[in-house]
Structures are given as structure tokens and as C-alpha cells.
Amino acid sequence: MPGSFYIVSTPIGHLDDMTIRAINTLKSVAFIYAEDTRQTSKLLKHYAIKTPLISLHEHNELARIDEIISKLEEDLSVALVSDAGTPRISDPGDQIVPQLIERGIKIVPIPGPSALLTALVTAPFELREFTFIGFIPHQKKAQKTLFDRIKNYPGVLVFYEAPHRINATLKVMYEHLGSRLVSTARELTKMYETCETFTLSETFEIPSPKGEYVIMVKGFYGTLALPEDYLEHYEILRADGWSEKDAIKEVAHARKIPKNTVYMAVKNAKKESE
Ligand code: SAM
């Protein structure tokens, strides 16, 4: 019987978020493969875990596969951890795990923190449906391909971003998605944890962004198609909490019609209902 390959989630900030099962697993395996051994050794020290560490990062992941399989065939179990959160979720492990499964290795997940779900539960949106995108590509063409594919998605879109790129990313989102409602979760489980909601616009910026962020974008009005009538579209946005100005701008943007056309229609409708 070959050993098992454990995928162990670790804290995304607060060290107390390590589960008992995660600690026991890391103590019991023969080796721990870690994204950054220096980072993981701090965690191991905190929990008095003495298991030897071996580095496994995105650049050497596939080169490690034969070594891992030979350890497992010697009946040794090994664990995989990343710097924080759940391995494979925008982290190493994603190339190697499908290959291990193909070779009949037993994969054992040890659940725990991930910024994805921790952030989602703070969002002021219904969470019935969501999709995880992670980091957006840097090239304009790849960005367009991505956003063309997801812009009509009705559920919540979840992105990861580094602080030095967040404002550029919010701009790209505005260009492709229009003035959507966005919620950010920053420094989750840490001292400066902050959750904020705002509407994307041409000029919106987070002043001096610092720390780690998850960006959650409200889905496409909760319906797949644009309402036939653009006044109805406007009313849906208003009922969703959009300001009059943002709703007019968004309807015009989404339908590629002049803002003034929507503005006049809204004004006339108001007059008629008086
Ligand atoms: N595998 C990790 C997970 O399960 O969440 C994610 C690793 S990815 C390389 C790092 C990104 O996750 C950061 O850029 C940020 O977007 C998000 N992140 C990680 N920790 C976070 C935290 N404490 N607060 C907010 N976002 C966080």
C-alpha cells in the first residue's frame, strides 16, 4: 500500500486557525512539501512540529513528482502545504495532484482556511452561486478573453489581487464589467481586517492600498439577459441599491446607448408617474 498524499490547509493570518487535524497530520507524515520552507518553518515552530521540510513551488513542482511517488511507494506519507490557506487554490499543487491521482495515489484533504470562502461570507451579496477566478492575467488580450467569458455570469465573481496591482485591476474590471457593485475583504483574520463595498467607476481608487485583498464582484443583475426595456433595467439597478447617476451610467454603458437617452427616459417616466 503506498502512503497517502495529504493536502493541508494552514492559516491565512491568524495562527489559531490551524486545525487539530492539520497539526496531527503534519506531525505524523514523513515529509512536508512546502511552497516556502522558511515561511512554513515559523508555523511548525509555533506548533512544535519537527517533520522535515522540502521545497515545492510552482517552478519545481513537476520535477518533484518522481521523488514524491518513490516516497509514497516506500509507504511513507507526505503532506503538501502552501504559504497560507489551501494548496492548489492559486497556489502550488495544481500541476502535481492530477498526476498523482492518475498514478493511483490516495489524496487526503485536510480542510481549513482559504481566503476565498473567508472573504465570500463577508460580502453583502447573495451567495447562492459564485465563481472563483483568482488572479487576472496581466496581458490586455487575455484580460479581454477572460472578461468576455464571465461578464454575463449571474453569480458573484471572486478574484485575488496583490496590493500594488489592485487599483489597476479595479480599472480593468470597470472597463469590462461597467459600474458593478464590488466588495473587498482585506487582511482577513489579521489586525487590520477591513471589508468594504463600493461601485466601480472610471475614477474610483482605493487610497494607498496595503495588505492582501480578495475582490468580490456582484453578478450580472442576478439574471442572464438584459431586461428588454432599459427603464426596467434602470429600475432593477435602483432596487439593487445603485444611485440614480450610477444606474443611468450603467444602463447606457451596458446597452451602448448615450447616457442622455437613458436620463431623458427616466425623467419622462418620473413626470408621467407624478
Ligand atoms: N491558497 C491561498 C488560499 O487558499 O486562500 C491563496 C494564495 S494566493 C497566492 C494569495 C492571495 O490570496 C492574496 O494575493 C490575496 O488575494 C488572497 N489572500 C490570502 N490571504 C489573505 C488574507 N488574509 N486576506 C485577504 N486576502 C488574502
py3Dmol code that shows the C-alpha trace and the ligand (Angstrom):
import py3Dmol

protein = """\
ATOM      1  CA  MET A   1       0.000   0.000   0.000  1.00  0.00           C
ATOM      2  CA  PRO A   2       1.575   3.300  -0.990  1.00  0.00           C
ATOM      3  CA  GLY A   3       1.466   6.153   1.526  1.00  0.00           C
ATOM      4  CA  SER A   4      -1.076   8.967   1.252  1.00  0.00           C
ATOM      5  CA  PHE A   5      -0.625  12.477  -0.049  1.00  0.00           C
ATOM      6  CA  TYR A   6      -2.181  14.930   2.410  1.00  0.00           C
ATOM      7  CA  ILE A   7      -3.195  18.407   1.262  1.00  0.00           C
ATOM      8  CA  VAL A   8      -3.171  20.522   4.389  1.00  0.00           C
ATOM      9  CA  SER A   9      -4.720  23.993   4.740  1.00  0.00           C
ATOM     10  CA  THR A  10      -2.867  26.429   7.007  1.00  0.00           C
ATOM     11  CA  PRO A  11      -3.865  29.841   8.481  1.00  0.00           C
ATOM     12  CA  ILE A  12      -4.203  32.914   6.227  1.00  0.00           C
ATOM     13  CA  GLY A  13      -3.147  35.239   9.053  1.00  0.00           C
ATOM     14  CA  HIS A  14      -4.309  34.180  12.483  1.00  0.00           C
ATOM     15  CA  LEU A  15      -2.200  31.269  13.752  1.00  0.00           C
ATOM     16  CA  ASP A  16      -5.076  29.965  15.909  1.00  0.00           C
ATOM     17  CA  ASP A  17      -6.904  28.983  12.730  1.00  0.00           C
ATOM     18  CA  MET A  18      -4.747  25.857  12.397  1.00  0.00           C
ATOM     19  CA  THR A  19      -6.989  22.818  12.944  1.00  0.00           C
ATOM     20  CA  ILE A  20      -6.115  19.996  15.350  1.00  0.00           C
ATOM     21  CA  ARG A  21      -6.238  17.549  12.469  1.00  0.00           C
ATOM     22  CA  ALA A  22      -3.839  19.712  10.430  1.00  0.00           C
ATOM     23  CA  ILE A  23      -1.354  19.765  13.338  1.00  0.00           C
ATOM     24  CA  ASN A  24      -1.601  15.998  13.868  1.00  0.00           C
ATOM     25  CA  THR A  25      -1.232  15.287  10.158  1.00  0.00           C
ATOM     26  CA  LEU A  26       1.860  17.473   9.838  1.00  0.00           C
ATOM     27  CA  LYS A  27       3.338  15.710  12.887  1.00  0.00           C
ATOM     28  CA  SER A  28       2.616  12.231  11.549  1.00  0.00           C
ATOM     29  CA  VAL A  29       3.818  12.410   7.934  1.00  0.00           C
ATOM     30  CA  ALA A  30       7.422  11.612   6.949  1.00  0.00           C
ATOM     31  CA  PHE A  31       7.958  14.841   4.966  1.00  0.00           C
ATOM     32  CA  ILE A  32       6.187  18.127   4.380  1.00  0.00           C
ATOM     33  CA  TYR A  33       6.429  19.697   0.934  1.00  0.00           C
ATOM     34  CA  ALA A  34       6.150  23.467   1.372  1.00  0.00           C
ATOM     35  CA  GLU A  35       5.944  26.423  -1.020  1.00  0.00           C
ATOM     36  CA  ASP A  36       8.492  28.378   1.058  1.00  0.00           C
ATOM     37  CA  THR A  37      10.263  26.336   3.707  1.00  0.00           C
ATOM     38  CA  ARG A  38      11.285  29.464   5.700  1.00  0.00           C
ATOM     39  CA  GLN A  39       7.667  30.602   5.935  1.00  0.00           C
ATOM     40  CA  THR A  40       6.361  27.145   6.928  1.00  0.00           C
ATOM     41  CA  SER A  41       9.132  26.607   9.475  1.00  0.00           C
ATOM     42  CA  LYS A  42       7.662  29.513  11.510  1.00  0.00           C
ATOM     43  CA  LEU A  43       4.313  27.699  11.626  1.00  0.00           C
ATOM     44  CA  LEU A  44       5.973  24.385  12.517  1.00  0.00           C
ATOM     45  CA  LYS A  45       7.967  26.033  15.299  1.00  0.00           C
ATOM     46  CA  HIS A  46       4.783  27.553  16.751  1.00  0.00           C
ATOM     47  CA  TYR A  47       3.146  24.110  16.924  1.00  0.00           C
ATOM     48  CA  ALA A  48       6.332  22.173  17.868  1.00  0.00           C
ATOM     49  CA  ILE A  49       6.164  20.127  14.667  1.00  0.00           C
ATOM     50  CA  LYS A  50       9.557  18.561  13.881  1.00  0.00           C
ATOM     51  CA  THR A  51       8.789  16.966  10.475  1.00  0.00           C
ATOM     52  CA  PRO A  52      11.436  17.711   7.800  1.00  0.00           C
ATOM     53  CA  LEU A  53      10.527  20.226   5.092  1.00  0.00           C
ATOM     54  CA  ILE A  54      11.206  20.017   1.345  1.00  0.00           C
ATOM     55  CA  SER A  55      10.513  22.903  -1.037  1.00  0.00           C
ATOM     56  CA  LEU A  56       7.826  22.553  -3.689  1.00  0.00           C
ATOM     57  CA  HIS A  57       6.933  25.695  -5.598  1.00  0.00           C
ATOM     58  CA  GLU A  58       5.463  26.471  -8.997  1.00  0.00           C
ATOM     59  CA  HIS A  59       8.894  26.280 -10.703  1.00  0.00           C
ATOM     60  CA  ASN A  60       9.936  22.827  -9.421  1.00  0.00           C
ATOM     61  CA  GLU A  61       6.534  21.231  -8.885  1.00  0.00           C
ATOM     62  CA  LEU A  62       6.600  18.742 -11.752  1.00  0.00           C
ATOM     63  CA  ALA A  63      10.305  17.969 -11.238  1.00  0.00           C
ATOM     64  CA  ARG A  64       9.394  16.694  -7.758  1.00  0.00           C
ATOM     65  CA  ILE A  65       6.838  14.138  -8.926  1.00  0.00           C
ATOM     66  CA  ASP A  66       9.139  11.075  -9.225  1.00  0.00           C
ATOM     67  CA  GLU A  67      10.684  11.776  -5.832  1.00  0.00           C
ATOM     68  CA  ILE A  68       7.229  12.080  -4.216  1.00  0.00           C
ATOM     69  CA  ILE A  69       5.989   8.889  -5.839  1.00  0.00           C
ATOM     70  CA  SER A  70       9.045   6.931  -4.705  1.00  0.00           C
ATOM     71  CA  LYS A  71       8.498   8.114  -1.120  1.00  0.00           C
ATOM     72  CA  LEU A  72       4.824   7.119  -1.291  1.00  0.00           C
ATOM     73  CA  GLU A  73       5.790   3.721  -2.730  1.00  0.00           C
ATOM     74  CA  GLU A  74       8.091   3.193   0.257  1.00  0.00           C
ATOM     75  CA  ASP A  75       4.892   3.508   2.311  1.00  0.00           C
ATOM     76  CA  LEU A  76       5.847   6.975   3.571  1.00  0.00           C
ATOM     77  CA  SER A  77       3.044   9.547   3.717  1.00  0.00           C
ATOM     78  CA  VAL A  78       3.756  13.128   2.771  1.00  0.00           C
ATOM     79  CA  ALA A  79       1.901  16.426   3.173  1.00  0.00           C
ATOM     80  CA  LEU A  80       1.685  19.487   0.972  1.00  0.00           C
ATOM     81  CA  VAL A  81       1.262  22.999   2.398  1.00  0.00           C
ATOM     82  CA  SER A  82       1.454  26.450   0.829  1.00  0.00           C
ATOM     83  CA  ASP A  83       2.498  29.731   2.459  1.00  0.00           C
ATOM     84  CA  ALA A  84      -1.064  30.371   3.625  1.00  0.00           C
ATOM     85  CA  GLY A  85      -4.503  28.909   3.052  1.00  0.00           C
ATOM     86  CA  THR A  86      -5.338  25.909   0.918  1.00  0.00           C
ATOM     87  CA  PRO A  87      -2.779  24.476  -1.522  1.00  0.00           C
ATOM     88  CA  ARG A  88      -3.867  24.399  -5.211  1.00  0.00           C
ATOM     89  CA  ILE A  89      -6.094  27.484  -4.766  1.00  0.00           C
ATOM     90  CA  SER A  90      -3.892  29.971  -6.705  1.00  0.00           C
ATOM     91  CA  ASP A  91      -1.024  28.088  -5.081  1.00  0.00           C
ATOM     92  CA  PRO A  92       1.342  25.165  -5.830  1.00  0.00           C
ATOM     93  CA  GLY A  93      -0.081  21.664  -6.040  1.00  0.00           C
ATOM     94  CA  ASP A  94      -2.351  22.152  -9.010  1.00  0.00           C
ATOM     95  CA  GLN A  95       0.040  20.601 -11.543  1.00  0.00           C
ATOM     96  CA  ILE A  96       1.123  17.674  -9.428  1.00  0.00           C
ATOM     97  CA  VAL A  97      -2.146  16.472  -7.870  1.00  0.00           C
ATOM     98  CA  PRO A  98      -3.919  15.393 -11.104  1.00  0.00           C
ATOM     99  CA  GLN A  99      -0.809  13.378 -11.998  1.00  0.00           C
ATOM    100  CA  LEU A 100      -0.711  11.708  -8.568  1.00  0.00           C
ATOM    101  CA  ILE A 101      -4.387  10.770  -8.904  1.00  0.00           C
ATOM    102  CA  GLU A 102      -3.690   9.297 -12.339  1.00  0.00           C
ATOM    103  CA  ARG A 103      -0.993   7.110 -10.763  1.00  0.00           C
ATOM    104  CA  GLY A 104      -3.420   5.773  -8.168  1.00  0.00           C
ATOM    105  CA  ILE A 105      -2.148   7.770  -5.163  1.00  0.00           C
ATOM    106  CA  LYS A 106      -4.660   8.430  -2.392  1.00  0.00           C
ATOM    107  CA  ILE A 107      -5.203  12.162  -1.892  1.00  0.00           C
ATOM    108  CA  VAL A 108      -6.381  13.162   1.586  1.00  0.00           C
ATOM    109  CA  PRO A 109      -7.611  16.750   2.012  1.00  0.00           C
ATOM    110  CA  ILE A 110      -7.240  18.294   5.462  1.00  0.00           C
ATOM    111  CA  PRO A 111      -9.695  21.201   5.317  1.00  0.00           C
ATOM    112  CA  GLY A 112      -9.049  24.590   6.838  1.00  0.00           C
ATOM    113  CA  PRO A 113      -8.693  28.272   5.957  1.00  0.00           C
ATOM    114  CA  SER A 114      -8.799  29.736   2.481  1.00  0.00           C
ATOM    115  CA  ALA A 115      -9.132  33.428   1.657  1.00  0.00           C
ATOM    116  CA  LEU A 116     -11.790  32.514  -0.925  1.00  0.00           C
ATOM    117  CA  LEU A 117     -14.552  31.335   1.424  1.00  0.00           C
ATOM    118  CA  THR A 118     -13.435  33.520   4.332  1.00  0.00           C
ATOM    119  CA  ALA A 119     -13.885  36.601   2.123  1.00  0.00           C
ATOM    120  CA  LEU A 120     -17.115  35.450   0.480  1.00  0.00           C
ATOM    121  CA  VAL A 121     -19.065  35.230   3.705  1.00  0.00           C
ATOM    122  CA  THR A 122     -18.345  38.928   4.357  1.00  0.00           C
ATOM    123  CA  ALA A 123     -19.874  40.067   1.032  1.00  0.00           C
ATOM    124  CA  PRO A 124     -23.235  41.861   1.064  1.00  0.00           C
ATOM    125  CA  PHE A 125     -24.412  39.748  -1.906  1.00  0.00           C
ATOM    126  CA  GLU A 126     -26.454  36.565  -2.108  1.00  0.00           C
ATOM    127  CA  LEU A 127     -24.046  33.658  -2.282  1.00  0.00           C
ATOM    128  CA  ARG A 128     -26.275  31.059  -3.905  1.00  0.00           C
ATOM    129  CA  GLU A 129     -23.870  30.942  -6.823  1.00  0.00           C
ATOM    130  CA  PHE A 130     -20.300  32.169  -7.217  1.00  0.00           C
ATOM    131  CA  THR A 131     -17.247  31.513  -9.326  1.00  0.00           C
ATOM    132  CA  PHE A 132     -13.585  31.748  -8.382  1.00  0.00           C
ATOM    133  CA  ILE A 133     -11.280  33.422 -10.879  1.00  0.00           C
ATOM    134  CA  GLY A 134      -8.179  34.102  -8.743  1.00  0.00           C
ATOM    135  CA  PHE A 135      -5.577  36.487 -10.229  1.00  0.00           C
ATOM    136  CA  ILE A 136      -6.462  38.131 -13.540  1.00  0.00           C
ATOM    137  CA  PRO A 137      -3.921  37.840 -16.368  1.00  0.00           C
ATOM    138  CA  HIS A 138      -1.650  40.847 -16.974  1.00  0.00           C
ATOM    139  CA  GLN A 139      -1.938  40.957 -20.776  1.00  0.00           C
ATOM    140  CA  LYS A 140      -4.774  43.058 -22.223  1.00  0.00           C
ATOM    141  CA  LYS A 141      -5.787  40.406 -24.758  1.00  0.00           C
ATOM    142  CA  ALA A 142      -6.002  37.679 -22.120  1.00  0.00           C
ATOM    143  CA  GLN A 143      -7.980  40.074 -19.874  1.00  0.00           C
ATOM    144  CA  LYS A 144     -10.497  40.676 -22.655  1.00  0.00           C
ATOM    145  CA  THR A 145     -10.879  36.935 -23.298  1.00  0.00           C
ATOM    146  CA  LEU A 146     -11.447  36.330 -19.594  1.00  0.00           C
ATOM    147  CA  PHE A 147     -13.975  39.125 -19.057  1.00  0.00           C
ATOM    148  CA  ASP A 148     -15.866  38.332 -22.296  1.00  0.00           C
ATOM    149  CA  ARG A 149     -16.345  34.840 -20.885  1.00  0.00           C
ATOM    150  CA  ILE A 150     -17.505  35.891 -17.404  1.00  0.00           C
ATOM    151  CA  LYS A 151     -19.203  39.282 -17.797  1.00  0.00           C
ATOM    152  CA  ASN A 152     -22.743  37.854 -18.062  1.00  0.00           C
ATOM    153  CA  TYR A 153     -22.300  35.434 -15.176  1.00  0.00           C
ATOM    154  CA  PRO A 154     -25.172  35.989 -12.723  1.00  0.00           C
ATOM    155  CA  GLY A 155     -23.382  34.872  -9.546  1.00  0.00           C
ATOM    156  CA  VAL A 156     -20.608  36.533  -7.539  1.00  0.00           C
ATOM    157  CA  LEU A 157     -17.141  36.673  -9.177  1.00  0.00           C
ATOM    158  CA  VAL A 158     -14.212  36.235  -6.793  1.00  0.00           C
ATOM    159  CA  PHE A 159     -10.700  37.479  -7.538  1.00  0.00           C
ATOM    160  CA  TYR A 160      -7.376  37.544  -5.693  1.00  0.00           C
ATOM    161  CA  GLU A 161      -5.084  40.547  -6.070  1.00  0.00           C
ATOM    162  CA  ALA A 162      -1.834  41.966  -4.720  1.00  0.00           C
ATOM    163  CA  PRO A 163      -1.992  45.474  -3.205  1.00  0.00           C
ATOM    164  CA  HIS A 164       0.311  47.074  -5.807  1.00  0.00           C
ATOM    165  CA  ARG A 165      -1.988  45.924  -8.637  1.00  0.00           C
ATOM    166  CA  ILE A 166      -5.409  46.311  -7.053  1.00  0.00           C
ATOM    167  CA  ASN A 167      -6.269  49.752  -8.435  1.00  0.00           C
ATOM    168  CA  ALA A 168      -5.145  48.793 -11.949  1.00  0.00           C
ATOM    169  CA  THR A 169      -7.284  45.654 -11.655  1.00  0.00           C
ATOM    170  CA  LEU A 170     -10.352  47.611 -10.494  1.00  0.00           C
ATOM    171  CA  LYS A 171      -9.924  49.819 -13.577  1.00  0.00           C
ATOM    172  CA  VAL A 172      -9.756  46.796 -15.873  1.00  0.00           C
ATOM    173  CA  MET A 173     -12.885  45.442 -14.166  1.00  0.00           C
ATOM    174  CA  TYR A 174     -14.709  48.722 -14.759  1.00  0.00           C
ATOM    175  CA  GLU A 175     -13.689  48.711 -18.433  1.00  0.00           C
ATOM    176  CA  HIS A 176     -15.097  45.225 -18.943  1.00  0.00           C
ATOM    177  CA  LEU A 177     -17.956  44.967 -16.419  1.00  0.00           C
ATOM    178  CA  GLY A 178     -19.198  48.555 -16.055  1.00  0.00           C
ATOM    179  CA  SER A 179     -20.197  50.149 -12.763  1.00  0.00           C
ATOM    180  CA  ARG A 180     -20.836  46.994 -10.763  1.00  0.00           C
ATOM    181  CA  LEU A 181     -21.039  46.731  -7.016  1.00  0.00           C
ATOM    182  CA  VAL A 182     -17.780  45.410  -5.604  1.00  0.00           C
ATOM    183  CA  SER A 183     -16.845  44.248  -2.150  1.00  0.00           C
ATOM    184  CA  THR A 184     -13.265  43.892  -0.903  1.00  0.00           C
ATOM    185  CA  ALA A 185     -12.012  41.847   2.043  1.00  0.00           C
ATOM    186  CA  ARG A 186      -8.589  42.939   3.187  1.00  0.00           C
ATOM    187  CA  GLU A 187      -6.144  41.355   5.652  1.00  0.00           C
ATOM    188  CA  LEU A 188      -8.626  38.690   6.721  1.00  0.00           C
ATOM    189  CA  THR A 189      -8.091  37.234  10.200  1.00  0.00           C
ATOM    190  CA  LYS A 190      -5.350  39.840  10.826  1.00  0.00           C
ATOM    191  CA  MET A 191      -5.234  43.018  12.907  1.00  0.00           C
ATOM    192  CA  TYR A 192      -6.262  45.357  10.073  1.00  0.00           C
ATOM    193  CA  GLU A 193      -9.053  43.201   8.664  1.00  0.00           C
ATOM    194  CA  THR A 194     -11.361  45.512   6.663  1.00  0.00           C
ATOM    195  CA  CYS A 195     -14.369  44.800   4.451  1.00  0.00           C
ATOM    196  CA  GLU A 196     -15.723  47.497   2.146  1.00  0.00           C
ATOM    197  CA  THR A 197     -18.315  47.826  -0.609  1.00  0.00           C
ATOM    198  CA  PHE A 198     -18.320  50.375  -3.436  1.00  0.00           C
ATOM    199  CA  THR A 199     -19.363  50.844  -7.054  1.00  0.00           C
ATOM    200  CA  LEU A 200     -16.750  50.533  -9.789  1.00  0.00           C
ATOM    201  CA  SER A 201     -16.266  53.740 -11.732  1.00  0.00           C
ATOM    202  CA  GLU A 202     -13.760  55.342 -14.031  1.00  0.00           C
ATOM    203  CA  THR A 203     -12.189  57.297 -11.201  1.00  0.00           C
ATOM    204  CA  PHE A 204     -12.638  55.027  -8.179  1.00  0.00           C
ATOM    205  CA  GLU A 205      -9.385  54.063  -6.421  1.00  0.00           C
ATOM    206  CA  ILE A 206      -8.541  52.521  -3.070  1.00  0.00           C
ATOM    207  CA  PRO A 207      -6.352  55.153  -1.366  1.00  0.00           C
ATOM    208  CA  SER A 208      -2.869  53.698  -0.530  1.00  0.00           C
ATOM    209  CA  PRO A 209      -3.825  50.010  -0.669  1.00  0.00           C
ATOM    210  CA  LYS A 210      -1.888  47.816   1.752  1.00  0.00           C
ATOM    211  CA  GLY A 211      -2.076  44.133   2.652  1.00  0.00           C
ATOM    212  CA  GLU A 212      -3.798  41.234   0.944  1.00  0.00           C
ATOM    213  CA  TYR A 213      -7.139  41.629  -0.812  1.00  0.00           C
ATOM    214  CA  VAL A 214      -9.954  39.484  -2.139  1.00  0.00           C
ATOM    215  CA  ILE A 215     -12.231  41.278  -4.618  1.00  0.00           C
ATOM    216  CA  MET A 216     -15.833  40.133  -4.999  1.00  0.00           C
ATOM    217  CA  VAL A 217     -17.933  41.483  -7.863  1.00  0.00           C
ATOM    218  CA  LYS A 218     -21.704  41.304  -7.842  1.00  0.00           C
ATOM    219  CA  GLY A 219     -23.106  39.190 -10.683  1.00  0.00           C
ATOM    220  CA  PHE A 220     -24.891  40.429 -13.731  1.00  0.00           C
ATOM    221  CA  TYR A 221     -28.115  41.751 -12.105  1.00  0.00           C
ATOM    222  CA  GLY A 222     -28.975  38.247 -10.971  1.00  0.00           C
ATOM    223  CA  THR A 223     -30.395  37.425 -14.433  1.00  0.00           C
ATOM    224  CA  LEU A 224     -28.666  36.121 -17.513  1.00  0.00           C
ATOM    225  CA  ALA A 225     -30.191  38.506 -20.050  1.00  0.00           C
ATOM    226  CA  LEU A 226     -30.567  42.269 -20.010  1.00  0.00           C
ATOM    227  CA  PRO A 227     -34.174  43.269 -19.348  1.00  0.00           C
ATOM    228  CA  GLU A 228     -35.829  44.137 -22.660  1.00  0.00           C
ATOM    229  CA  ASP A 229     -36.794  47.619 -21.645  1.00  0.00           C
ATOM    230  CA  TYR A 230     -33.963  49.841 -20.465  1.00  0.00           C
ATOM    231  CA  LEU A 231     -36.213  51.613 -17.956  1.00  0.00           C
ATOM    232  CA  GLU A 232     -36.857  48.217 -16.388  1.00  0.00           C
ATOM    233  CA  HIS A 233     -33.104  47.649 -16.372  1.00  0.00           C
ATOM    234  CA  TYR A 234     -32.693  51.020 -14.615  1.00  0.00           C
ATOM    235  CA  GLU A 235     -35.356  50.099 -12.016  1.00  0.00           C
ATOM    236  CA  ILE A 236     -33.647  46.768 -11.253  1.00  0.00           C
ATOM    237  CA  LEU A 237     -30.380  48.572 -10.581  1.00  0.00           C
ATOM    238  CA  ARG A 238     -32.117  51.172  -8.382  1.00  0.00           C
ATOM    239  CA  ALA A 239     -33.816  48.399  -6.398  1.00  0.00           C
ATOM    240  CA  ASP A 240     -30.363  46.812  -6.035  1.00  0.00           C
ATOM    241  CA  GLY A 241     -29.094  49.938  -4.257  1.00  0.00           C
ATOM    242  CA  TRP A 242     -27.455  51.786  -7.185  1.00  0.00           C
ATOM    243  CA  SER A 243     -27.566  55.600  -7.129  1.00  0.00           C
ATOM    244  CA  GLU A 244     -29.632  57.324  -9.833  1.00  0.00           C
ATOM    245  CA  LYS A 245     -26.484  58.585 -11.534  1.00  0.00           C
ATOM    246  CA  ASP A 246     -24.643  55.228 -11.469  1.00  0.00           C
ATOM    247  CA  ALA A 247     -27.719  53.339 -12.651  1.00  0.00           C
ATOM    248  CA  ILE A 248     -28.153  55.672 -15.672  1.00  0.00           C
ATOM    249  CA  LYS A 249     -24.456  55.364 -16.472  1.00  0.00           C
ATOM    250  CA  GLU A 250     -24.529  51.577 -16.201  1.00  0.00           C
ATOM    251  CA  VAL A 251     -27.639  51.142 -18.373  1.00  0.00           C
ATOM    252  CA  ALA A 252     -26.077  53.350 -21.058  1.00  0.00           C
ATOM    253  CA  HIS A 253     -22.750  51.516 -20.790  1.00  0.00           C
ATOM    254  CA  ALA A 254     -24.271  48.010 -20.896  1.00  0.00           C
ATOM    255  CA  ARG A 255     -26.522  48.816 -23.885  1.00  0.00           C
ATOM    256  CA  LYS A 256     -24.084  51.054 -25.691  1.00  0.00           C
ATOM    257  CA  ILE A 257     -26.586  53.935 -25.880  1.00  0.00           C
ATOM    258  CA  PRO A 258     -26.000  57.602 -24.942  1.00  0.00           C
ATOM    259  CA  LYS A 259     -26.337  58.415 -21.235  1.00  0.00           C
ATOM    260  CA  ASN A 260     -28.640  61.262 -22.124  1.00  0.00           C
ATOM    261  CA  THR A 261     -31.137  58.869 -23.771  1.00  0.00           C
ATOM    262  CA  VAL A 262     -31.464  56.950 -20.523  1.00  0.00           C
ATOM    263  CA  TYR A 263     -31.524  60.145 -18.476  1.00  0.00           C
ATOM    264  CA  MET A 264     -34.388  61.598 -20.553  1.00  0.00           C
ATOM    265  CA  ALA A 265     -36.358  58.334 -20.397  1.00  0.00           C
ATOM    266  CA  VAL A 266     -36.000  58.235 -16.604  1.00  0.00           C
ATOM    267  CA  LYS A 267     -37.011  61.910 -16.351  1.00  0.00           C
ATOM    268  CA  ASN A 268     -40.107  61.395 -18.529  1.00  0.00           C
ATOM    269  CA  ALA A 269     -41.138  58.275 -16.643  1.00  0.00           C
ATOM    270  CA  LYS A 270     -40.885  60.220 -13.376  1.00  0.00           C
ATOM    271  CA  LYS A 271     -43.026  63.046 -14.803  1.00  0.00           C
ATOM    272  CA  GLU A 272     -45.673  60.582 -16.007  1.00  0.00           C
ATOM    273  CA  SER A 273     -45.918  58.919 -12.617  1.00  0.00           C
ATOM    274  CA  GLU A 274     -46.396  62.263 -10.810  1.00  0.00           C
TER     275      GLU A 274
END
"""
ligand_1 = """\
27
SAM
N -4.096 29.385 -1.367
C -4.480 30.613 -0.745
C -5.926 30.458 -0.238
O -6.403 29.348 -0.080
O -6.557 31.468 0.030
C -4.314 31.782 -1.666
C -2.912 32.027 -2.128
S -2.717 33.320 -3.263
C -1.047 33.120 -3.736
C -2.601 34.734 -2.263
C -3.800 35.659 -2.414
O -4.863 35.208 -1.578
C -3.528 37.082 -1.986
O -2.962 37.848 -3.029
C -4.922 37.583 -1.621
O -5.631 37.911 -2.788
C -5.535 36.303 -1.020
N -5.308 36.285 0.452
C -4.510 35.444 1.129
N -4.575 35.715 2.464
C -5.439 36.744 2.607
C -5.930 37.481 3.733
N -5.530 37.213 4.961
N -6.832 38.469 3.491
C -7.249 38.756 2.253
N -6.807 38.093 1.155
C -5.926 37.109 1.322
"""
view = py3Dmol.view(width=600, height=400)
view.addModel(protein, "pdb")
view.setStyle({"model": 0}, {"cartoon": {"style": "trace"}})
view.addModel(ligand_1, "xyz")
view.setStyle({"model": 1}, {"stick": {}})
view.zoomTo()
view.show()
